[in-house]
């Protein structure tokens, strides 16, 4: 106990081992849904479900261990929602790249993130991107997840006349997805720990009892990771058109991580007297290291989870909380049969709930200023309608620069935003 106290500075942070362990368990329960959701999404890209399950658990554990042991923050990590959907539906199924090349793009985005953290360029990038675009992109990812959830559940279907229309809500997948969403939302409002996981498992059990789903077992030895281990195609990821994909992975991870770190740190009163996060570089490098490791193992970008606030609320203040979460992810490796029993419609409700949380950023947009409001809406709508996070980011940047310039608000722009907008425009004009 003394060793743990000295290493994690428990006394200094006014906490103890018991509190940190409880906080770690709490955080894990709020984010364990990724164990079921991530393999479900990435398997649609042609990846082996069992291998992705193992890669998800190990990548999450690596991220948590590095964050806890090196950066000493109670912030958990795992493959990010939205980024996994972009991986499957945007890059592989949408753009036609192999999942191996997509893993290569994830690796290069992680490597770039790592280098940006080492050379302290990340602060310049973060400060250069207007809050307007950040809000639009966050909301857009939420709407993108909502579209995927509704599609997977059969609630929204293709229509040759109107592109999309309402599906048959009397079918079991739609009913189960809606039930899961309603239960998760209600439990979250009531502040029930593990609301998302309860909703997923509850719908799965009900479907089994009613004969709409088969029980695959509870525990076993972990599946083989061989189908995805070191399968990333680095050369394929260097295709010119893939640069926008790498940028999209990097951009979303950069702002998702920075926003999560600051938000969680503020909730846990971990900021210094100047309102800054000590050891920010270490925390950023923990994220990027986990992303590179995850790509090598066979999963999409690993990032910091806002669900870490659940552990913070339970008293977690040090990296021991993150270490506990990492340990629980490793234990989860032996529950592969349970993960394989989770149907897509059971995770659809969880996706839709996550979409609600992310779309909430629209409330903070400046709707009184059309030069800010328009780019927010364009970025947010473009992602679900083009089925691509990358396209939403690109159109958001282009519209922001164009509208500000034509409105005589050129002073609102900075070199980074102008350069990125021009690069995106050139890509559409000459490369697409």
BELTAJO-V470301 format. One record per residue. N is the residue number from 0. RES is the residue in one small letter. PSI is psi in radians with two decimals (none if undefined). Layout:
# BELTAJO-V470301
n->N res->RES psi->PSI
n->N res->RES psi->PSI
This chain:
# BELTAJO-V470301
n->0 res->x psi->-0.69
n->1 res->x psi->-0.66
n->2 res->x psi->-0.78
n->3 res->x psi->-0.69
n->4 res->x psi->-0.78
n->5 res->x psi->-0.72
n->6 res->x psi->-0.83
n->7 res->x psi->-0.05
n->8 res->x psi->0.87
n->9 res->x psi->-0.82
n->10 res->x psi->-0.72
n->11 res->x psi->-0.59
n->12 res->x psi->0.17
n->13 res->x psi->0.88
n->14 res->x psi->-3.13
n->15 res->x psi->3.05
n->16 res->x psi->-0.79
n->17 res->x psi->-0.80
n->18 res->x psi->-0.73
n->19 res->x psi->-0.67
n->20 res->x psi->-0.78
n->21 res->x psi->-0.72
n->22 res->x psi->-0.71
n->23 res->x psi->-0.74
n->24 res->x psi->-0.72
n->25 res->x psi->-0.82
n->26 res->x psi->-0.77
n->27 res->x psi->-0.77
n->28 res->x psi->-0.55
n->29 res->x psi->-0.34
n->30 res->x psi->0.04
n->31 res->x psi->-0.26
n->32 res->x psi->-0.43
n->33 res->x psi->-0.44
n->34 res->x psi->-0.59
n->35 res->x psi->-0.68
n->36 res->x psi->-0.75
n->37 res->x psi->-0.86
n->38 res->x psi->-0.60
n->39 res->x psi->-0.74
n->40 res->x psi->-0.85
n->41 res->x psi->-0.46
n->42 res->x psi->-0.43
n->43 res->x psi->-0.25
n->44 res->x psi->0.02
n->45 res->x psi->0.06
n->46 res->x psi->2.63
n->47 res->x psi->2.19
n->48 res->x psi->-0.85
n->49 res->x psi->-0.73
n->50 res->x psi->-0.70
n->51 res->x psi->-0.64
n->52 res->x psi->-0.83
n->53 res->x psi->-0.78
n->54 res->x psi->-0.68
n->55 res->x psi->-0.84
n->56 res->x psi->-0.78
n->57 res->x psi->-0.74
n->58 res->x psi->-0.73
n->59 res->x psi->-0.75
n->60 res->x psi->-0.76
n->61 res->x psi->-0.83
n->62 res->x psi->-0.76
n->63 res->x psi->-0.73
n->64 res->x psi->-0.76
n->65 res->x psi->-0.76
n->66 res->x psi->-0.72
n->67 res->x psi->-0.81
n->68 res->x psi->-0.51
n->69 res->x psi->-0.84
n->70 res->x psi->-0.34
n->71 res->x psi->0.86
n->72 res->x psi->2.55
n->73 res->x psi->0.80
n->74 res->x psi->2.11
n->75 res->x psi->2.73
n->76 res->x psi->2.70
n->77 res->x psi->2.91
n->78 res->x psi->2.29
n->79 res->x psi->2.45
n->80 res->x psi->2.52
n->81 res->x psi->-0.90
n->82 res->x psi->-0.63
n->83 res->x psi->-0.62
n->84 res->x psi->-0.72
n->85 res->x psi->-0.70
n->86 res->x psi->-0.89
n->87 res->x psi->-1.00
n->88 res->x psi->-0.47
n->89 res->x psi->-0.97
n->90 res->x psi->-0.86
n->91 res->x psi->-1.06
n->92 res->x psi->-0.56
n->93 res->x psi->-0.90
n->94 res->x psi->-0.22
n->95 res->x psi->0.20
n->96 res->x psi->2.74
n->97 res->x psi->2.74
n->98 res->x psi->-0.44
n->99 res->x psi->-0.73
n->100 res->x psi->-0.63
n->101 res->x psi->-0.68
n->102 res->x psi->-0.64
n->103 res->x psi->-0.69
n->104 res->x psi->-0.68
n->105 res->x psi->-0.74
n->106 res->x psi->-0.81
n->107 res->x psi->-0.60
n->108 res->x psi->-0.68
n->109 res->x psi->-0.71
n->110 res->x psi->-0.75
n->111 res->x psi->-0.75
n->112 res->x psi->-0.74
n->113 res->x psi->-0.79
n->114 res->x psi->-0.68
n->115 res->x psi->-0.62
n->116 res->x psi->-0.70
n->117 res->x psi->-0.81
n->118 res->x psi->0.13
n->119 res->x psi->0.62
n->120 res->x psi->-0.33
n->121 res->x psi->-0.65
n->122 res->x psi->-0.70
n->123 res->x psi->-0.74
n->124 res->x psi->-0.84
n->125 res->x psi->-0.77
n->126 res->x psi->-0.33
n->127 res->x psi->-0.43
n->128 res->x psi->2.13
n->129 res->x psi->2.55
n->130 res->x psi->-0.57
n->131 res->x psi->-0.86
n->132 res->x psi->-0.62
n->133 res->x psi->-0.75
n->134 res->x psi->-0.76
n->135 res->x psi->-0.70
n->136 res->x psi->-0.75
n->137 res->x psi->-0.78
n->138 res->x psi->-0.69
n->139 res->x psi->-0.72
n->140 res->x psi->-0.67
n->141 res->x psi->-0.80
n->142 res->x psi->-0.60
n->143 res->x psi->-0.79
n->144 res->x psi->-0.68
n->145 res->x psi->-0.75
n->146 res->x psi->-0.73
n->147 res->x psi->-0.76
n->148 res->x psi->-0.82
n->149 res->x psi->-0.64
n->150 res->x psi->-0.82
n->151 res->x psi->-0.52
n->152 res->x psi->-0.11
n->153 res->x psi->0.25
n->154 res->x psi->-0.61
n->155 res->x psi->2.27
n->156 res->x psi->2.86
n->157 res->x psi->2.58
n->158 res->x psi->2.13
n->159 res->x psi->-0.41
n->160 res->x psi->-0.68
n->161 res->x psi->0.17
n->162 res->x psi->-0.97
n->163 res->x psi->2.72
n->164 res->x psi->3.03
n->165 res->x psi->2.36
n->166 res->x psi->-2.93
n->167 res->x psi->1.80
n->168 res->x psi->-0.07
n->169 res->x psi->-0.15
n->170 res->x psi->2.53
n->171 res->x psi->-0.80
n->172 res->x psi->-0.74
n->173 res->x psi->-0.75
n->174 res->x psi->-0.76
n->175 res->x psi->-0.70
n->176 res->x psi->-0.76
n->177 res->x psi->-0.71
n->178 res->x psi->-0.80
n->179 res->x psi->-0.77
n->180 res->x psi->-0.78
n->181 res->x psi->-0.77
n->182 res->x psi->-0.80
n->183 res->x psi->-0.77
n->184 res->x psi->-0.78
n->185 res->x psi->-0.79
n->186 res->x psi->-0.64
n->187 res->x psi->-0.72
n->188 res->x psi->-0.64
n->189 res->x psi->0.07
n->190 res->x psi->0.71
n->191 res->x psi->2.15
n->192 res->x psi->2.33
n->193 res->x psi->0.50
n->194 res->x psi->-0.76
n->195 res->x psi->-0.79
n->196 res->x psi->-0.69
n->197 res->x psi->-0.74
n->198 res->x psi->-0.78
n->199 res->x psi->-0.88
n->200 res->x psi->-0.63
n->201 res->x psi->-0.82
n->202 res->x psi->-0.69
n->203 res->x psi->-0.80
n->204 res->x psi->-0.78
n->205 res->x psi->-0.74
n->206 res->x psi->-0.64
n->207 res->x psi->-0.79
n->208 res->x psi->-0.65
n->209 res->x psi->0.04
n->210 res->x psi->0.30
n->211 res->x psi->-0.01
n->212 res->x psi->2.60
n->213 res->x psi->2.50
n->214 res->x psi->2.13
n->215 res->x psi->0.01
n->216 res->x psi->3.05
n->217 res->x psi->-0.94
n->218 res->x psi->2.70
n->219 res->x psi->3.07
n->220 res->x psi->2.59
n->221 res->x psi->2.53
n->222 res->x psi->2.91
n->223 res->x psi->2.42
n->224 res->x psi->-0.02
n->225 res->x psi->-0.70
n->226 res->x psi->-0.41
n->227 res->x psi->-0.22
n->228 res->x psi->2.15
n->229 res->x psi->0.55
n->230 res->x psi->-0.03
n->231 res->x psi->2.43
n->232 res->x psi->1.67
n->233 res->x psi->-0.66
n->234 res->x psi->-0.68
n->235 res->x psi->-0.50
n->236 res->x psi->-0.19
n->237 res->x psi->0.11
n->238 res->x psi->2.48
n->239 res->x psi->-0.74
n->240 res->x psi->-0.35
n->241 res->x psi->-0.17
n->242 res->x psi->-0.66
n->243 res->x psi->-0.55
n->244 res->x psi->-0.80
n->245 res->x psi->-0.75
n->246 res->x psi->-0.71
n->247 res->x psi->-0.81
n->248 res->x psi->-0.81
n->249 res->x psi->-0.84
n->250 res->x psi->-0.87
n->251 res->x psi->-0.75
n->252 res->x psi->-0.70
n->253 res->x psi->-0.86
n->254 res->x psi->-0.55
n->255 res->x psi->-0.77
n->256 res->x psi->-0.83
n->257 res->x psi->-0.74
n->258 res->x psi->-0.73
n->259 res->x psi->-0.78
n->260 res->x psi->-0.83
n->261 res->x psi->-0.75
n->262 res->x psi->-0.82
n->263 res->x psi->-0.72
n->264 res->x psi->-0.68
n->265 res->x psi->-0.72
n->266 res->x psi->-0.65
n->267 res->x psi->0.11
n->268 res->x psi->0.80
n->269 res->x psi->-0.01
n->270 res->x psi->2.67
n->271 res->x psi->-3.05
n->272 res->x psi->-0.36
n->273 res->x psi->0.08
n->274 res->x psi->0.27
n->275 res->x psi->2.78
n->276 res->x psi->1.96
n->277 res->x psi->2.62
n->278 res->x psi->0.52
n->279 res->x psi->-0.70
n->280 res->x psi->-0.73
n->281 res->x psi->-0.71
n->282 res->x psi->-0.73
n->283 res->x psi->-0.72
n->284 res->x psi->-0.49
n->285 res->x psi->-0.74
n->286 res->x psi->-0.85
n->287 res->x psi->-0.64
n->288 res->x psi->-0.75
n->289 res->x psi->-0.62
n->290 res->x psi->-0.76
n->291 res->x psi->-0.74
n->292 res->x psi->-0.71
n->293 res->x psi->-0.70
n->294 res->x psi->-0.71
n->295 res->x psi->-0.60
n->296 res->x psi->-0.63
n->297 res->x psi->0.80
n->298 res->x psi->2.87
n->299 res->x psi->-3.12
n->300 res->x psi->2.29
n->301 res->x psi->2.39
n->302 res->x psi->2.98
n->303 res->x psi->2.51
n->304 res->x psi->2.27
n->305 res->x psi->-0.35
n->306 res->x psi->-0.21
n->307 res->x psi->-0.36
n->308 res->x psi->-0.43
n->309 res->x psi->-0.73
n->310 res->x psi->-0.64
n->311 res->x psi->-0.76
n->312 res->x psi->-0.42
n->313 res->x psi->0.03
n->314 res->x psi->-0.03
n->315 res->x psi->2.27
n->316 res->x psi->-0.16
n->317 res->x psi->3.11
n->318 res->x psi->-0.26
n->319 res->x psi->-0.59
n->320 res->x psi->-0.82
n->321 res->x psi->-0.65
n->322 res->x psi->-0.71
n->323 res->x psi->-0.76
n->324 res->x psi->-0.77
n->325 res->x psi->-0.71
n->326 res->x psi->-0.68
n->327 res->x psi->-0.57
n->328 res->x psi->-0.65
n->329 res->x psi->-0.69
n->330 res->x psi->-0.59
n->331 res->x psi->-0.32
n->332 res->x psi->-0.45
n->333 res->x psi->0.15
n->334 res->x psi->0.56
n->335 res->x psi->-0.72
n->336 res->x psi->-0.66
n->337 res->x psi->-0.76
n->338 res->x psi->-0.67
n->339 res->x psi->-0.27
n->340 res->x psi->-0.14
n->341 res->x psi->2.01
n->342 res->x psi->2.81
n->343 res->x psi->-0.63
n->344 res->x psi->-0.37
n->345 res->x psi->-0.57
n->346 res->x psi->-0.27
n->347 res->x psi->-0.69
n->348 res->x psi->-0.65
n->349 res->x psi->-0.74
n->350 res->x psi->-0.74
n->351 res->x psi->-0.62
n->352 res->x psi->-0.73
n->353 res->x psi->-0.63
n->354 res->x psi->-0.69
n->355 res->x psi->-0.79
n->356 res->x psi->-0.75
n->357 res->x psi->-0.63
n->358 res->x psi->-0.25
n->359 res->x psi->-0.31
n->360 res->x psi->-0.35
n->361 res->x psi->-0.44
n->362 res->x psi->-0.38
n->363 res->x psi->0.00
n->364 res->x psi->2.68
n->365 res->x psi->1.55
n->366 res->x psi->-0.17
n->367 res->x psi->-0.37
n->368 res->x psi->1.85
n->369 res->x psi->-0.43
n->370 res->x psi->-0.31
n->371 res->x psi->-0.72
n->372 res->x psi->-0.73
n->373 res->x psi->-0.86
n->374 res->x psi->-0.58
n->375 res->x psi->-0.86
n->376 res->x psi->-0.73
n->377 res->x psi->-0.83
n->378 res->x psi->-0.74
n->379 res->x psi->-0.75
n->380 res->x psi->-0.57
n->381 res->x psi->-0.59
n->382 res->x psi->-0.92
n->383 res->x psi->-0.60
n->384 res->x psi->-0.51
n->385 res->x psi->-0.10
n->386 res->x psi->0.70
n->387 res->x psi->2.18
n->388 res->x psi->-0.68
n->389 res->x psi->-0.75
n->390 res->x psi->-0.64
n->391 res->x psi->-0.73
n->392 res->x psi->-0.82
n->393 res->x psi->-0.87
n->394 res->x psi->-0.55
n->395 res->x psi->-0.80
n->396 res->x psi->-0.82
n->397 res->x psi->-0.82
n->398 res->x psi->-0.64
n->399 res->x psi->-0.85
n->400 res->x psi->-0.74
n->401 res->x psi->-0.82
n->402 res->x psi->-0.75
n->403 res->x psi->-0.70
n->404 res->x psi->-0.85
n->405 res->x psi->-0.39
n->406 res->x psi->0.05
n->407 res->x psi->0.37
n->408 res->x psi->0.68
n->409 res->x psi->-0.45
n->410 res->x psi->-0.30
n->411 res->x psi->-0.25
n->412 res->x psi->2.75
n->413 res->x psi->2.83
n->414 res->x psi->-0.71
n->415 res->x psi->-0.78
n->416 res->x psi->-0.73
n->417 res->x psi->-0.79
n->418 res->x psi->-0.80
n->419 res->x psi->-0.72
n->420 res->x psi->-0.73
n->421 res->x psi->-0.70
n->422 res->x psi->-0.72
n->423 res->x psi->-0.73
n->424 res->x psi->-0.75
n->425 res->x psi->-0.69
n->426 res->x psi->-0.76
n->427 res->x psi->-0.65
n->428 res->x psi->-0.61
n->429 res->x psi->-0.36
n->430 res->x psi->-0.27
n->431 res->x psi->none
